[in-house]
């Protein structure tokens, strides 16, 4: 797999929650592995809301929920062949409160894995932790190629699976083989605790592009975001993130702006240039059939 003139053999996926490594880029990861690359995963949160967010009768079982989600991630990793790096302990919906600490953990993982490419779910309003992960990944754009993968969104007032809200002109869309679709479905099924939340995910395509220069201080697209679909519920349901979007993007935008104020320009990056321009060979590598990849191994 070639990225910007060199071969990406050690890919690090930033998974905001255990399951996002499959939802966003499970097929891409399996293709990378088939080509001989190593694929690592850093899980940025537990994927489980904090204990206080659960119904009172559920709170006693909170430790069990944490253990189950991690076990599901480990089973999924074994199935696909990706390598877990670490499971960070912040609850779901709390990543934006720990951006500096998370940045340090990602920096360490990049170094420990000797990563030469970084993958992250797209900035698309799917979940506040996805958008926070995108802001974190953006800090590495001058150091190594960073790719965002469409997960899900509500652009156009409809649920979209593995489709970007809007095209930037550099998207790579690829169709999986029947075997790849079957593997992704099996991997999604490993996350039995998230069965209801993953019902909208399809295995018929994946899409990626070089991480654009997003404005993290504003919502990713106009209209209602995916995470806002159930804000009409009149009581605090544990499965609904009621945090105001204005509050989320104000926090992400302030953090990203503060980082940009102190960031030196990337080596060789002129005004308006995008670091690590994508090579078309990346898309061609992802588009290879299983039989073709067998010859490459």
N, C-alpha and C positions, 0 to 999 in steps of 0.2 A: 504494500500500500504506500503510495508516494504522496507526500505533502510538501508543497513548496520546494521541490528540488531535492528533498532527502527522504529517506524511507522511515516511516513511522512504525517502529517495532515495539514500542512500549507506550501504550495508551492508558491514560488515567481518566476514568469516568467519575464525575462528581454527581452523586445520587442524592438529591435533597432528602429523599426517604428511601428505605429499602422497598423496592419495586420499580423505581424510576429508571434503573439501569436496564430493565426489560421494556417498560412502557415506551421510553424514548428511543432507545438504540439497541434493543436486544438482537435484532437481525444483523445490524451493522457490526456489533461485537462478535457475533458468531462468524461472520465473514472475515473479520480481521484475524480471529483465532485460526480459521482455516488456512489463511495465507501465511501463518507462522508467527504472527505478532503475539505479544503478551498483553493482556488487557486487565487492568487493575481497577478496583472500585473503592472509592472513599464515600462512606455513608455519612452525610452531614448532620442528620438528626436521627432520632429513634424511629421516626415515622408514626409515633403514638402521641396523642395529645397529653398534656400534663395531667396529673392525677385529679387536680381540682376541676378540670373541664369535664370529667366524666359524670354520669349520673351517680348520686350518692351510693347506690347499691352496687355500682361497678368498681368503686375506688379500691376496695380490698384486693381485687384481682389485677390491679395495675401492674405489679411486677411480673405477673404471669403473661400479660399482654406484651410486655417488653421482651421477655424471653422467647415468646412465640414468634414475634416479628423477626428477631435476629436469626432464629432457627430457620425460618422460611427463606431469609436472604442467603444463608449458608447452603441450604439445599438447592436454591436457584443457581448459586455460583458453581456448585459441583456439577449441576446439569449442563450449564452452558460452557463452563471452563474458565470463567473469569476469576480473578484473585482478589478477595477482600483485603483491603489495607488496614482499615480501622472503622469502628462504629462509634461515632461521636455521640455524646450523651444528652444533647439538648432535645427538648420535646418538639414535636411537630408544631409549626406556627411560631416558633421562637428563634429561627435562624437570624432574622434581621436584628435581634437584640445581642447577637454574639459575632458580628461581622469581623471585628479585628481578631478575635480568638480563632475564628474559622479560617481566616486568611493565613494565620500562622500554621494551622494544621494542614492546609492545602499546600503551602510552600514546602513544608516538611515532606509531605507525600510525594510531591513532584521530584524532590531531591532523592528521597529514598528509593523511588521506583525508576529513577533516571528517565522520567517521562519525556517523550518527544512529541506528544500531542495530548490535548485536553478536550474532553467531550462533556457537554452539560445540556440539560433540558432547556428549551427555548424560553425567552422572555415573552410570555404570551398571556399572562393573567390567569393561568391555570390554578396556581396555588401560590401563596405569598412566599413559601420557601423556594419554589422554583425560580421566582423572580430574584430573590436574594442570592441564590446560587449563581444566577447569570451575572449579577453585579460583581460577585466575587471572582468569577472566571474572567471577567473583563480586565481585571488587574494583571492578568498574565498574557494579554494579547501581544505585548512587545517582546515576550520571552520565548514563546513557542506557539505553534498553530492551535487556535481554539475554535472548536466547531460547536454550534448549537443544533439540537435535534428537536423537531416539533414533537410535542407530546399530545396535548389536547387544549382546546380553547373554545370560546363561545362567540367568535367573530361572526357577524351576520346574524346574530341571535339564534344560532344553532350549534350543536355540539359537533366539533371537528376533531377527528382522531388523526394524528400524525400528518397534519397539514398546517402550514404557517398561516397566521391571520392575513398577512400581505406578503407579496413577493418583493425581494430586493434585487432580483436579477442574477443571483449567484447560487440559487438553490440546486441541490442535487436530489432528485426523486428517483427512487429505484423500487422495482417490484420484486418481491421475494419468490423463491421457488416453493413448491408445495412442501418440501421438507423443511424449509426455513419457517414457513408459516406454522407448521405442526410443532416445531421446537419452541417458537415464541408462545404459542398457546399453552404448551406444557409448562413453560417457565412462568407464565402468568398464573397458571393454576397452582403453582407452588405457594403463591401468596393467598392461601385460602381465607385468611383473616380479612383480606381486602376484596373479597369476591364481589361484593356489591359496588364498591367504589371503582372497580376496574371493568365493569360491565360495558362501558362505552368505548373501551380500547379495542381496536381492530388490528389484525395481523397482516393485512393485505398490502401494506406499503410502509415505508419510512422515508423521512426527508431531513436533510441537513444542509447547512451552509456555514461559511466562516462567520464567526460571531460579529455582527455589525456593531457600530457605535450607538448603542441604544441610549435614549434619554430615560434614565432610571427615576427621574423625578416626576414622570407622568405615566398614566396607564398605558399599557402596550398597544391598545387599540380602542377605537371609539365604541360606544354602546356598553351594554352590560358585560362584565367579565364572567368567566366561568365560576370563579370563587364567589361571585355576588348573586348567583341564581336563587339562593334560598334565604336571602336577607329579609324577605318578607315574613319569615316564620316569627310569630310573636313571642316566642320564649327561647331561651338559650339551649339549643339542641347541641349535644356534644360533637356531632358530625358536621356542624356548620361553623365556619370561621366568620365570626361577626365583626372582626376588626375592620374599621373603616378604610377603604382603599386610599383615601386621601392621606391618612396617617401613615400607611405602609409606604407609599411612593415618596412622601416627604422625607421619611427616614432613609430610604434607599438613595434618593437623589442627593440628600445632604452628605451621606457617606461617600458616594461616588464623586461628588464635586470636591470634597475635601481631599480625596485621594488624588484627583487630577491636578489640584493646585500644587502638589509636591512631587508629581511624577516627572522624571526627566524623559525627553523624547527617546523612543526606541532607536537603536543604532541603525542608521541608514534610512530613517523614516522622515520624509519631507512633509511639508504642510499638505494635508489632504490625503496623504498616502495611507493605505491600510497595511499594517504589519502582517507579514506572512500571508501574502496573497495565495489563494487556493490554486492548486494544480489540477488540471482536468483529469489527471491520472487517478486522483482519489475517487472520483465518481466512477471511472472505468473499473477500478478494483472492486468497488462495491457492487457493480453490475454483473460481475462474472457469475456464471452458473456453477453449480456444484461440480459438474464434470470438469469444467475448465480449471477450477481451483484445485482439483485433485492432481492435475498435472503440475501445478506450481509447488506442491508441498515437498 
